[in-house]
């Protein structure tokens, strides 16, 4: 399958991509990782990219597109790929379309990973990566012991954790704003193409993977028969639709513009979701499965007070 994972910084694209790689045997293509590798090597391209990355801006399209073109020409993408962090604006999305049309390999699914603003902040500030194998952990949500006991597959030693330079609070706020301004419009872009699926990307990592697999199955089911035949077989079937999580559907519809305290209370209540909420969640997912166009949700982001007016203005302008 050829998949794009769409979501704000911290929405879990990288984590879920790693899981899809294992499950489906197709490569993850992360422009963030490719750029970081270029920065680490100090290539001319890396030097050009570094400043934008460190300040939370997007790297020039020309650089990113060049990298993607090269990467998609490599043989391991023949059976599909997971694009993580690309495209990030409309120009990149158009360029990707053109490139894939040239290769006669259109996208099968774009999955939007929906996470609220506060949760994004929490995830990013706790995020640490292993310098050797790239595995990602969260020191705020995973017990320290668990992280310490998890050995790096590259070195056999405990992971060598570091915080990305662009994960500071100030840069994160900038990155989230850039996501709102430049990347969010891609949701409509792909919805109009009929290949968008939206999943609730909050909660247990395993459950999110299940939702993601479910969304991918729904996308595969929507394809014309000829294309379906060509799709690579899944390594393990059945698992994806085994569970229909309910809590966040209820939590999010209730969340609105609550204060942090109210929100916490709402979340606790949602955890005790009743069968009714479960049925609602199931209905929503079925609707999503039937048509990528029904996946509309309220905007994820709760902008902080000072950002709100800018965000409002942007929305007004969009109307
Ligand atoms: P995140 O999604 O958490 O922001 P990434 O690792 O995907 O992290 O990207 C890190 C940085 O790399 C971005 O903030 C941006 O500067 C740059 N970058 C990554 N992908 C792109 C892209 N497609 N276009 C432009 N810049 C990009």
Boltz pocket constraint, residues with backbone or C-beta under 6 A from the ligand:
constraints:
  - pocket:
      binder: B
      contacts: [[A, 7], [A, 8], [A, 9], [A, 10], [A, 31], [A, 32], [A, 33], [A, 35], [A, 49], [A, 52], [A, 53], [A, 54], [A, 56], [A, 57], [A, 58], [A, 59], [A, 60], [A, 61], [A, 64], [A, 84], [A, 85], [A, 86], [A, 87], [A, 88], [A, 92], [A, 166], [A, 175]]
      max_distance: 6.0
